[in-house]
Amino acid sequence: GASDSPLIVVTQIGGPVLSTAGPVLMQTSRDEVLLPGDEVLLMLVRSSDGRNSALGGVGIVFFSNGLARPEASSPLASQIEGKRQTDVIVQVKSAITR
């Protein structure tokens, strides 16, 4: 059936692969891989060709049980780690509308 949510196609480096040791998750040390079912906040910038990309270093915030779990490499990590999803969204909206 039709979905009420917009579809986002994600192109990324890494993901689940099969190795000689069995299934493994390949990802870079700086960029955690998005998997189906992950709950994330994406902060995107549009390039001149119309494609969207995650804002470098801070553009993806993962949530676990409603609490922020930013990537370790994010300069925002200390400011949002463990905050409620709604609080993080309010904080981000406030920062971009100044």
FIMAR-309208 format. One record per residue: residue number from 0; residue in one letter; x, z, y of N, C-alpha, C in turn. Coordinates in Angstrom, 2 decimals, padded with zeros to 5 digits. Layout:
+-----+------+---------+---------+---------+---------+---------+---------+---------+---------+---------+
!  nr ! rest !     nc1 !     nc3 !     nc2 !    cac1 !    cac3 !    cac2 !     cc1 !     cc3 !     cc2 !
+-----+------+---------+---------+---------+---------+---------+---------+---------+---------+---------+
! NUM !    A !       X !       Z !       Y !       X !       Z !       Y !       X !       Z !       Y !
...
+-----+------+---------+---------+---------+---------+---------+---------+---------+---------+---------+
***
This chain:
+-----+------+---------+---------+---------+---------+---------+---------+---------+---------+---------+
!  nr ! rest !     nc1 !     nc3 !     nc2 !    cac1 !    cac3 !    cac2 !     cc1 !     cc3 !     cc2 !
+-----+------+---------+---------+---------+---------+---------+---------+---------+---------+---------+
!   0 !    G !  000.81 !  000.00 ! -001.18 !  000.00 !  000.00 !  000.00 !  000.86 !  000.00 !  001.25 !
!   1 !    A !  000.23 ! -000.24 !  002.36 !  000.93 ! -000.25 !  003.64 !  001.30 !  001.17 !  004.04 !
!   2 !    S !  002.43 !  001.29 !  004.71 !  002.91 !  002.58 !  005.17 !  002.67 !  002.70 !  006.67 !
!   3 !    D !  002.37 !  003.92 !  007.13 !  002.20 !  004.16 !  008.55 !  003.54 !  004.33 !  009.25 !
!   4 !    S !  004.61 !  004.52 !  008.48 !  005.94 !  004.73 !  009.04 !  006.68 !  003.41 !  009.13 !
!   5 !    P !  007.48 !  003.27 !  010.21 !  008.31 !  002.05 !  010.29 !  009.39 !  002.08 !  009.22 !
!   6 !    L !  009.77 !  000.92 !  008.78 !  010.81 !  000.78 !  007.76 !  012.16 !  000.70 !  008.43 !
!   7 !    I !  013.10 !  001.48 !  007.94 !  014.47 !  001.44 !  008.43 !  015.35 !  001.02 !  007.27 !
!   8 !    V !  016.10 ! -000.05 !  007.47 !  017.05 ! -000.51 !  006.47 !  018.42 !  000.02 !  006.88 !
!   9 !    V !  019.07 !  000.73 !  005.98 !  020.36 !  001.35 !  006.27 !  021.46 !  000.61 !  005.52 !
!  10 !    T !  022.48 !  000.19 !  006.26 !  023.67 ! -000.39 !  005.66 !  024.78 !  000.62 !  005.87 !
!  11 !    Q !  025.44 !  001.01 !  004.80 !  026.47 !  002.03 !  004.90 !  027.56 !  001.80 !  003.87 !
!  12 !    I !  028.67 !  002.45 !  004.10 !  029.79 !  002.38 !  003.16 !  029.61 !  003.50 !  002.15 !
!  13 !    G !  029.64 !  003.15 !  000.87 !  029.53 !  004.17 ! -000.17 !  028.15 !  004.21 ! -000.79 !
!  14 !    G !  027.93 !  005.24 ! -001.59 !  026.67 !  005.42 ! -002.29 !  026.92 !  005.72 ! -003.76 !
!  15 !    P !  025.84 !  005.86 ! -004.52 !  025.99 !  006.15 ! -005.95 !  026.61 !  004.95 ! -006.68 !
!  16 !    V !  027.61 !  005.20 ! -007.50 !  028.24 !  004.16 ! -008.31 !  028.54 !  004.72 ! -009.70 !
!  17 !    L !  028.75 !  003.84 ! -010.62 !  029.10 !  004.24 ! -011.98 !  030.61 !  004.06 ! -012.16 !
!  18 !    S !  031.27 !  005.14 ! -012.54 !  032.71 !  005.07 ! -012.78 !  032.98 !  005.32 ! -014.27 !
!  19 !    T !  034.23 !  005.25 ! -014.66 !  034.56 !  005.52 ! -016.06 !  034.26 !  006.97 ! -016.43 !
!  20 !    A !  034.18 !  007.85 ! -015.44 !  033.85 !  009.26 ! -015.68 !  032.35 !  009.51 ! -015.62 !
!  21 !    G !  031.57 !  008.47 ! -015.35 !  030.12 !  008.62 ! -015.22 !  029.68 !  008.37 ! -013.78 !
!  22 !    P !  028.43 !  008.71 ! -013.44 !  027.94 !  008.46 ! -012.08 !  028.64 !  009.36 ! -011.07 !
!  23 !    V !  029.01 !  008.77 ! -009.94 !  029.64 !  009.53 ! -008.85 !  029.06 !  009.04 ! -007.52 !
!  24 !    L !  029.22 !  009.86 ! -006.49 !  028.78 !  009.49 ! -005.16 !  030.01 !  009.19 ! -004.33 !
!  25 !    M !  030.15 !  007.94 ! -003.91 !  031.29 !  007.52 ! -003.10 !  030.90 !  007.61 ! -001.63 !
!  26 !    Q !  031.73 !  008.28 ! -000.83 !  031.51 !  008.34 !  000.60 !  032.83 !  008.61 !  001.30 !
!  27 !    T !  032.89 !  008.23 !  002.58 !  034.12 !  008.48 !  003.33 !  034.18 !  009.95 !  003.71 !
!  28 !    S !  035.34 !  010.41 !  004.10 !  035.49 !  011.82 !  004.45 !  034.76 !  012.17 !  005.73 !
!  29 !    R !  034.44 !  011.17 !  006.56 !  033.78 !  011.44 !  007.84 !  032.29 !  011.12 !  007.84 !
!  30 !    D !  031.83 !  010.28 !  006.92 !  030.45 !  009.82 !  006.96 !  029.73 !  010.13 !  005.66 !
!  31 !    E !  028.83 !  011.10 !  005.71 !  028.03 !  011.44 !  004.54 !  027.03 !  010.31 !  004.27 !
!  32 !    V !  026.81 !  010.01 !  003.01 !  025.92 !  008.92 !  002.61 !  024.47 !  009.38 !  002.67 !
!  33 !    L !  023.61 !  008.54 !  003.25 !  022.17 !  008.80 !  003.25 !  021.61 !  008.36 !  001.91 !
!  34 !    L !  020.78 !  009.20 !  001.32 !  020.16 !  008.88 !  000.04 !  018.64 !  008.92 !  000.18 !
!  35 !    P !  017.91 !  008.21 ! -000.68 !  016.45 !  008.26 ! -000.61 !  015.97 !  009.71 ! -000.66 !
!  36 !    G !  015.04 !  010.03 !  000.23 !  014.49 !  011.38 !  000.29 !  015.20 !  012.30 !  001.26 !
!  37 !    D !  016.38 !  011.90 !  001.75 !  017.07 !  012.73 !  002.75 !  016.23 !  012.81 !  004.01 !
!  38 !    E !  016.23 !  013.97 !  004.62 !  015.53 !  014.16 !  005.89 !  016.60 !  014.22 !  006.97 !
!  39 !    V !  016.56 !  013.26 !  007.89 !  017.61 !  013.16 !  008.90 !  017.04 !  012.85 !  010.27 !
!  40 !    L !  017.81 !  013.18 !  011.28 !  017.55 !  012.75 !  012.64 !  018.60 !  011.69 !  012.93 !
!  41 !    L !  018.15 !  010.48 !  013.28 !  019.07 !  009.40 !  013.60 !  019.09 !  009.20 !  015.12 !
!  42 !    M !  020.27 !  009.26 !  015.69 !  020.45 !  008.96 !  017.11 !  021.17 !  007.62 !  017.16 !
!  43 !    L !  020.43 !  006.59 !  017.59 !  020.90 !  005.22 !  017.47 !  021.18 !  004.59 !  018.83 !
!  44 !    V !  022.09 !  003.63 !  018.82 !  022.36 !  002.80 !  020.00 !  022.15 !  001.36 !  019.58 !
!  45 !    R !  021.59 !  000.56 !  020.49 !  021.33 ! -000.85 !  020.19 !  022.48 ! -001.69 !  020.71 !
!  46 !    S !  022.98 ! -002.57 !  019.84 !  024.07 ! -003.47 !  020.24 !  023.48 ! -004.74 !  020.85 !
!  47 !    S !  024.33 ! -005.56 !  021.39 !  023.87 ! -006.80 !  022.06 !  023.19 ! -007.76 !  021.09 !
!  48 !    D !  023.49 ! -007.64 !  019.77 !  022.84 ! -008.52 !  018.79 !  021.51 ! -007.97 !  018.30 !
!  49 !    G !  021.08 ! -006.84 !  018.88 !  019.78 ! -006.26 !  018.53 !  019.81 ! -005.28 !  017.38 !
!  50 !    R !  020.97 ! -005.08 !  016.77 !  021.06 ! -004.13 !  015.67 !  021.25 ! -002.71 !  016.22 !
!  51 !    N !  020.78 ! -001.73 !  015.46 !  020.96 ! -000.33 !  015.82 !  022.07 !  000.26 !  014.97 !
!  52 !    S !  022.87 !  001.12 !  015.57 !  023.94 !  001.82 !  014.86 !  023.88 !  003.29 !  015.23 !
!  53 !    A !  024.29 !  004.13 !  014.30 !  024.33 !  005.56 !  014.59 !  025.34 !  005.82 !  015.69 !
!  54 !    L !  024.98 !  006.65 !  016.63 !  025.86 !  007.03 !  017.72 !  027.11 !  007.67 !  017.13 !
!  55 !    G !  028.25 !  007.11 !  017.44 !  029.51 !  007.54 !  016.84 !  029.75 !  009.04 !  016.85 !
!  56 !    G !  029.98 !  009.60 !  015.68 !  030.34 !  011.00 !  015.54 !  029.20 !  011.99 !  015.54 !
!  57 !    V !  028.06 !  011.64 !  016.14 !  026.95 !  012.60 !  016.24 !  025.61 !  012.02 !  015.83 !
!  58 !    G !  025.56 !  010.74 !  015.49 !  024.30 !  010.03 !  015.32 !  023.44 !  010.35 !  014.13 !
!  59 !    I !  023.95 !  011.15 !  013.20 !  023.15 !  011.52 !  012.03 !  023.19 !  013.03 !  011.84 !
!  60 !    V !  022.02 !  013.64 !  011.82 !  021.92 !  015.08 !  011.53 !  021.03 !  015.23 !  010.30 !
!  61 !    F !  021.56 !  015.83 !  009.27 !  020.79 !  016.09 !  008.05 !  020.03 !  017.39 !  008.21 !
!  62 !    F !  018.89 !  017.50 !  007.50 !  018.13 !  018.74 !  007.48 !  017.91 !  019.16 !  006.04 !
!  63 !    S !  018.06 !  020.43 !  005.80 !  017.84 !  021.00 !  004.48 !  016.92 !  022.21 !  004.66 !
!  64 !    N !  015.76 !  022.15 !  004.02 !  014.75 !  023.21 !  004.17 !  014.40 !  023.44 !  005.63 !
!  65 !    G !  014.36 !  022.34 !  006.43 !  013.97 !  022.43 !  007.83 !  015.05 !  022.89 !  008.77 !
!  66 !    L !  016.27 !  023.12 !  008.25 !  017.36 !  023.59 !  009.08 !  018.45 !  022.54 !  009.19 !
!  67 !    A !  019.05 !  022.42 !  010.39 !  020.05 !  021.40 !  010.64 !  021.31 !  021.64 !  009.83 !
!  68 !    R !  021.81 !  020.54 !  009.28 !  023.08 !  020.54 !  008.55 !  023.86 !  019.32 !  009.01 !
!  69 !    P !  024.46 !  019.41 !  010.22 !  025.19 !  018.25 !  010.74 !  026.43 !  017.96 !  009.90 !
!  70 !    E !  026.90 !  016.72 !  009.99 !  028.13 !  016.38 !  009.30 !  029.26 !  017.24 !  009.86 !
!  71 !    A !  030.19 !  017.61 !  009.01 !  031.29 !  018.49 !  009.41 !  032.10 !  017.89 !  010.56 !
!  72 !    S !  032.18 !  016.56 !  010.62 !  032.97 !  015.91 !  011.65 !  032.26 !  015.86 !  013.01 !
!  73 !    S !  030.99 !  016.26 !  013.06 !  030.22 !  016.17 !  014.30 !  030.66 !  017.21 !  015.32 !
!  74 !    P !  030.91 !  016.77 !  016.56 !  031.26 !  017.74 !  017.59 !  030.08 !  018.65 !  017.95 !
!  75 !    L !  028.88 !  018.31 !  017.51 !  027.70 !  019.13 !  017.76 !  027.49 !  020.20 !  016.69 !
!  76 !    A !  028.29 !  020.17 !  015.64 !  028.06 !  021.05 !  014.49 !  027.88 !  022.51 !  014.89 !
!  77 !    S !  028.75 !  023.04 !  015.73 !  028.67 !  024.46 !  016.08 !  027.43 !  024.77 !  016.93 !
!  78 !    Q !  026.90 !  023.77 !  017.62 !  025.73 !  023.98 !  018.48 !  024.41 !  023.90 !  017.74 !
!  79 !    I !  024.36 !  023.16 !  016.63 !  023.06 !  022.95 !  015.98 !  023.00 !  023.41 !  014.53 !
!  80 !    E !  024.12 !  023.75 !  013.92 !  024.14 !  024.18 !  012.51 !  023.13 !  025.31 !  012.29 !
!  81 !    G !  022.23 !  025.12 !  011.35 !  021.26 !  026.15 !  010.98 !  020.06 !  026.28 !  011.89 !
!  82 !    K !  019.99 !  025.46 !  012.94 !  018.82 !  025.51 !  013.83 !  017.65 !  024.79 !  013.18 !
!  83 !    R !  016.44 !  025.21 !  013.56 !  015.23 !  024.57 !  013.04 !  015.14 !  023.13 !  013.54 !
!  84 !    Q !  014.57 !  022.28 !  012.71 !  014.44 !  020.86 !  013.03 !  013.77 !  020.65 !  014.38 !
!  85 !    T !  012.67 !  021.34 !  014.63 !  011.96 !  021.16 !  015.89 !  012.83 !  021.56 !  017.08 !
!  86 !    D !  013.64 !  022.61 !  016.94 !  014.51 !  023.04 !  018.03 !  015.61 !  022.01 !  018.31 !
!  87 !    V !  016.14 !  021.41 !  017.25 !  017.19 !  020.39 !  017.42 !  016.62 !  019.18 !  018.15 !
!  88 !    I !  015.42 !  018.76 !  017.78 !  014.80 !  017.60 !  018.41 !  014.54 !  017.88 !  019.90 !
!  89 !    V !  014.05 !  019.07 !  020.21 !  013.83 !  019.44 !  021.62 !  015.16 !  019.43 !  022.37 !
!  90 !    Q !  016.22 !  019.97 !  021.75 !  017.53 !  020.02 !  022.39 !  018.06 !  018.60 !  022.66 !
!  91 !    V !  017.90 !  017.71 !  021.68 !  018.39 !  016.33 !  021.85 !  017.57 !  015.61 !  022.93 !
!  92 !    K !  016.25 !  015.75 !  022.89 !  015.41 !  015.10 !  023.91 !  015.77 !  015.60 !  025.30 !
!  93 !    S !  016.01 !  016.87 !  025.42 !  016.39 !  017.45 !  026.71 !  017.71 !  016.87 !  027.20 !
!  94 !    A !  018.64 !  016.70 !  026.31 !  019.97 !  016.18 !  026.69 !  019.92 !  014.72 !  027.13 !
!  95 !    I !  019.03 !  013.94 !  026.52 !  019.01 !  012.51 !  026.86 !  018.09 !  012.20 !  028.04 !
!  96 !    T !  017.27 !  013.13 !  028.46 !  016.36 !  012.88 !  029.59 !  016.86 !  013.51 !  030.88 !
!  97 !    R !  018.06 !  014.02 !  030.89 !  018.60 !  014.64 !  032.11 !  018.97 !  013.60 !  033.11 !
+-----+------+---------+---------+---------+---------+---------+---------+---------+---------+---------+
***
